[in-house]
């Protein structure tokens, strides 16, 4: 007879997500996961598969969580406010006390060069970001708030690249004033 689970799957997945986000894939052992998630090793394997599958699920969970927070922050914002919100998010992070940086960016740096599944998740996440940015830029161009000298897609690529750099910087740089200066220069490409 099968045992019933003694844990809530999403709650322990969030714990795994946070641990992977803080430590990275390679540094996180199965023992670390079992201890941090508060479940038995057998339950981890039965519920999530191996470490790699759990990591990919954690990346998906992070992506959904970040996407929900970001979209709610820009839902009814004017184009300039939306861009400002997104850059602030890159600097401040998801929420107070969350690990520095971005789990998707961490995945790109740590795994994407050798792991096709991780690379696919990163590519998908980055493409979604650029589409979101292009939509915001296009609205700003239509209202005259942003330059129309370049295509919205080209501006979105450049903005996204700057945002990725900020996420990498937040892992090692705590000088928020410097990060804000970098963001201000990056956003300057939008000026008419």
MODELLER restraints for C-alpha pairs under 7 A, 6 or more apart:
rsr = mdl.restraints
at = mdl.atoms
rsr.add(forms.Gaussian(group=physical.xy_distance, feature=features.Distance(at['CA:12:A'], at['CA:37:A']), mean=5.23, stdev=0.5))
rsr.add(forms.Gaussian(group=physical.xy_distance, feature=features.Distance(at['CA:13:A'], at['CA:58:A']), mean=6.37, stdev=0.5))
rsr.add(forms.Gaussian(group=physical.xy_distance, feature=features.Distance(at['CA:15:A'], at['CA:36:A']), mean=6.72, stdev=0.5))
rsr.add(forms.Gaussian(group=physical.xy_distance, feature=features.Distance(at['CA:15:A'], at['CA:37:A']), mean=5.54, stdev=0.5))
rsr.add(forms.Gaussian(group=physical.xy_distance, feature=features.Distance(at['CA:16:A'], at['CA:33:A']), mean=6.28, stdev=0.5))
rsr.add(forms.Gaussian(group=physical.xy_distance, feature=features.Distance(at['CA:16:A'], at['CA:37:A']), mean=6.18, stdev=0.5))
rsr.add(forms.Gaussian(group=physical.xy_distance, feature=features.Distance(at['CA:16:A'], at['CA:58:A']), mean=6.64, stdev=0.5))
rsr.add(forms.Gaussian(group=physical.xy_distance, feature=features.Distance(at['CA:17:A'], at['CA:58:A']), mean=4.62, stdev=0.5))
rsr.add(forms.Gaussian(group=physical.xy_distance, feature=features.Distance(at['CA:17:A'], at['CA:59:A']), mean=6.95, stdev=0.5))
rsr.add(forms.Gaussian(group=physical.xy_distance, feature=features.Distance(at['CA:17:A'], at['CA:62:A']), mean=6.81, stdev=0.5))
rsr.add(forms.Gaussian(group=physical.xy_distance, feature=features.Distance(at['CA:20:A'], at['CA:28:A']), mean=6.48, stdev=0.5))
rsr.add(forms.Gaussian(group=physical.xy_distance, feature=features.Distance(at['CA:21:A'], at['CA:99:A']), mean=6.67, stdev=0.5))
rsr.add(forms.Gaussian(group=physical.xy_distance, feature=features.Distance(at['CA:21:A'], at['CA:103:A']), mean=5.25, stdev=0.5))
rsr.add(forms.Gaussian(group=physical.xy_distance, feature=features.Distance(at['CA:22:A'], at['CA:99:A']), mean=5.61, stdev=0.5))
rsr.add(forms.Gaussian(group=physical.xy_distance, feature=features.Distance(at['CA:30:A'], at['CA:51:A']), mean=6.80, stdev=0.5))
rsr.add(forms.Gaussian(group=physical.xy_distance, feature=features.Distance(at['CA:34:A'], at['CA:40:A']), mean=6.06, stdev=0.5))
rsr.add(forms.Gaussian(group=physical.xy_distance, feature=features.Distance(at['CA:34:A'], at['CA:41:A']), mean=5.85, stdev=0.5))
rsr.add(forms.Gaussian(group=physical.xy_distance, feature=features.Distance(at['CA:48:A'], at['CA:54:A']), mean=5.40, stdev=0.5))
rsr.add(forms.Gaussian(group=physical.xy_distance, feature=features.Distance(at['CA:59:A'], at['CA:103:A']), mean=6.84, stdev=0.5))
rsr.add(forms.Gaussian(group=physical.xy_distance, feature=features.Distance(at['CA:59:A'], at['CA:104:A']), mean=6.80, stdev=0.5))
rsr.add(forms.Gaussian(group=physical.xy_distance, feature=features.Distance(at['CA:66:A'], at['CA:94:A']), mean=6.94, stdev=0.5))
rsr.add(forms.Gaussian(group=physical.xy_distance, feature=features.Distance(at['CA:73:A'], at['CA:85:A']), mean=6.92, stdev=0.5))
rsr.add(forms.Gaussian(group=physical.xy_distance, feature=features.Distance(at['CA:74:A'], at['CA:82:A']), mean=5.00, stdev=0.5))
rsr.add(forms.Gaussian(group=physical.xy_distance, feature=features.Distance(at['CA:79:A'], at['CA:136:A']), mean=5.51, stdev=0.5))
rsr.add(forms.Gaussian(group=physical.xy_distance, feature=features.Distance(at['CA:79:A'], at['CA:137:A']), mean=6.75, stdev=0.5))
rsr.add(forms.Gaussian(group=physical.xy_distance, feature=features.Distance(at['CA:79:A'], at['CA:139:A']), mean=6.43, stdev=0.5))
rsr.add(forms.Gaussian(group=physical.xy_distance, feature=features.Distance(at['CA:79:A'], at['CA:140:A']), mean=5.20, stdev=0.5))
rsr.add(forms.Gaussian(group=physical.xy_distance, feature=features.Distance(at['CA:87:A'], at['CA:163:A']), mean=6.72, stdev=0.5))
rsr.add(forms.Gaussian(group=physical.xy_distance, feature=features.Distance(at['CA:87:A'], at['CA:183:A']), mean=6.48, stdev=0.5))
rsr.add(forms.Gaussian(group=physical.xy_distance, feature=features.Distance(at['CA:90:A'], at['CA:163:A']), mean=6.36, stdev=0.5))
rsr.add(forms.Gaussian(group=physical.xy_distance, feature=features.Distance(at['CA:90:A'], at['CA:166:A']), mean=6.34, stdev=0.5))
rsr.add(forms.Gaussian(group=physical.xy_distance, feature=features.Distance(at['CA:90:A'], at['CA:167:A']), mean=5.82, stdev=0.5))
rsr.add(forms.Gaussian(group=physical.xy_distance, feature=features.Distance(at['CA:91:A'], at['CA:166:A']), mean=6.61, stdev=0.5))
rsr.add(forms.Gaussian(group=physical.xy_distance, feature=features.Distance(at['CA:91:A'], at['CA:167:A']), mean=6.98, stdev=0.5))
rsr.add(forms.Gaussian(group=physical.xy_distance, feature=features.Distance(at['CA:91:A'], at['CA:170:A']), mean=6.60, stdev=0.5))
rsr.add(forms.Gaussian(group=physical.xy_distance, feature=features.Distance(at['CA:91:A'], at['CA:179:A']), mean=6.71, stdev=0.5))
rsr.add(forms.Gaussian(group=physical.xy_distance, feature=features.Distance(at['CA:93:A'], at['CA:100:A']), mean=6.59, stdev=0.5))
rsr.add(forms.Gaussian(group=physical.xy_distance, feature=features.Distance(at['CA:93:A'], at['CA:101:A']), mean=6.80, stdev=0.5))
rsr.add(forms.Gaussian(group=physical.xy_distance, feature=features.Distance(at['CA:100:A'], at['CA:170:A']), mean=5.87, stdev=0.5))
rsr.add(forms.Gaussian(group=physical.xy_distance, feature=features.Distance(at['CA:100:A'], at['CA:171:A']), mean=5.15, stdev=0.5))
rsr.add(forms.Gaussian(group=physical.xy_distance, feature=features.Distance(at['CA:101:A'], at['CA:167:A']), mean=4.74, stdev=0.5))
rsr.add(forms.Gaussian(group=physical.xy_distance, feature=features.Distance(at['CA:101:A'], at['CA:168:A']), mean=6.04, stdev=0.5))
rsr.add(forms.Gaussian(group=physical.xy_distance, feature=features.Distance(at['CA:101:A'], at['CA:170:A']), mean=5.38, stdev=0.5))
rsr.add(forms.Gaussian(group=physical.xy_distance, feature=features.Distance(at['CA:101:A'], at['CA:171:A']), mean=5.17, stdev=0.5))
rsr.add(forms.Gaussian(group=physical.xy_distance, feature=features.Distance(at['CA:102:A'], at['CA:167:A']), mean=6.01, stdev=0.5))
rsr.add(forms.Gaussian(group=physical.xy_distance, feature=features.Distance(at['CA:104:A'], at['CA:122:A']), mean=6.06, stdev=0.5))
rsr.add(forms.Gaussian(group=physical.xy_distance, feature=features.Distance(at['CA:105:A'], at['CA:164:A']), mean=6.91, stdev=0.5))
rsr.add(forms.Gaussian(group=physical.xy_distance, feature=features.Distance(at['CA:107:A'], at['CA:118:A']), mean=6.81, stdev=0.5))
rsr.add(forms.Gaussian(group=physical.xy_distance, feature=features.Distance(at['CA:108:A'], at['CA:119:A']), mean=6.76, stdev=0.5))
rsr.add(forms.Gaussian(group=physical.xy_distance, feature=features.Distance(at['CA:108:A'], at['CA:122:A']), mean=6.01, stdev=0.5))
rsr.add(forms.Gaussian(group=physical.xy_distance, feature=features.Distance(at['CA:111:A'], at['CA:118:A']), mean=6.27, stdev=0.5))
rsr.add(forms.Gaussian(group=physical.xy_distance, feature=features.Distance(at['CA:112:A'], at['CA:118:A']), mean=5.34, stdev=0.5))
rsr.add(forms.Gaussian(group=physical.xy_distance, feature=features.Distance(at['CA:112:A'], at['CA:119:A']), mean=4.16, stdev=0.5))
rsr.add(forms.Gaussian(group=physical.xy_distance, feature=features.Distance(at['CA:113:A'], at['CA:119:A']), mean=6.99, stdev=0.5))
rsr.add(forms.Gaussian(group=physical.xy_distance, feature=features.Distance(at['CA:130:A'], at['CA:156:A']), mean=5.52, stdev=0.5))
rsr.add(forms.Gaussian(group=physical.xy_distance, feature=features.Distance(at['CA:130:A'], at['CA:157:A']), mean=6.06, stdev=0.5))
rsr.add(forms.Gaussian(group=physical.xy_distance, feature=features.Distance(at['CA:130:A'], at['CA:160:A']), mean=6.35, stdev=0.5))
rsr.add(forms.Gaussian(group=physical.xy_distance, feature=features.Distance(at['CA:133:A'], at['CA:156:A']), mean=5.13, stdev=0.5))
rsr.add(forms.Gaussian(group=physical.xy_distance, feature=features.Distance(at['CA:134:A'], at['CA:152:A']), mean=5.09, stdev=0.5))
rsr.add(forms.Gaussian(group=physical.xy_distance, feature=features.Distance(at['CA:134:A'], at['CA:153:A']), mean=5.13, stdev=0.5))
rsr.add(forms.Gaussian(group=physical.xy_distance, feature=features.Distance(at['CA:134:A'], at['CA:156:A']), mean=4.96, stdev=0.5))
rsr.add(forms.Gaussian(group=physical.xy_distance, feature=features.Distance(at['CA:137:A'], at['CA:146:A']), mean=6.92, stdev=0.5))
rsr.add(forms.Gaussian(group=physical.xy_distance, feature=features.Distance(at['CA:137:A'], at['CA:152:A']), mean=5.56, stdev=0.5))
rsr.add(forms.Gaussian(group=physical.xy_distance, feature=features.Distance(at['CA:138:A'], at['CA:152:A']), mean=5.47, stdev=0.5))
rsr.add(forms.Gaussian(group=physical.xy_distance, feature=features.Distance(at['CA:140:A'], at['CA:146:A']), mean=5.01, stdev=0.5))
rsr.add(forms.Gaussian(group=physical.xy_distance, feature=features.Distance(at['CA:141:A'], at['CA:147:A']), mean=5.99, stdev=0.5))
rsr.add(forms.Gaussian(group=physical.xy_distance, feature=features.Distance(at['CA:141:A'], at['CA:148:A']), mean=5.69, stdev=0.5))
rsr.add(forms.Gaussian(group=physical.xy_distance, feature=features.Distance(at['CA:145:A'], at['CA:192:A']), mean=6.87, stdev=0.5))
rsr.add(forms.Gaussian(group=physical.xy_distance, feature=features.Distance(at['CA:146:A'], at['CA:190:A']), mean=4.91, stdev=0.5))
rsr.add(forms.Gaussian(group=physical.xy_distance, feature=features.Distance(at['CA:146:A'], at['CA:191:A']), mean=5.29, stdev=0.5))
rsr.add(forms.Gaussian(group=physical.xy_distance, feature=features.Distance(at['CA:146:A'], at['CA:192:A']), mean=5.17, stdev=0.5))
rsr.add(forms.Gaussian(group=physical.xy_distance, feature=features.Distance(at['CA:147:A'], at['CA:190:A']), mean=5.42, stdev=0.5))
rsr.add(forms.Gaussian(group=physical.xy_distance, feature=features.Distance(at['CA:147:A'], at['CA:191:A']), mean=5.51, stdev=0.5))
rsr.add(forms.Gaussian(group=physical.xy_distance, feature=features.Distance(at['CA:147:A'], at['CA:192:A']), mean=3.90, stdev=0.5))
rsr.add(forms.Gaussian(group=physical.xy_distance, feature=features.Distance(at['CA:159:A'], at['CA:186:A']), mean=6.55, stdev=0.5))
rsr.add(forms.Gaussian(group=physical.xy_distance, feature=features.Distance(at['CA:162:A'], at['CA:186:A']), mean=6.39, stdev=0.5))
rsr.add(forms.Gaussian(group=physical.xy_distance, feature=features.Distance(at['CA:166:A'], at['CA:179:A']), mean=6.80, stdev=0.5))
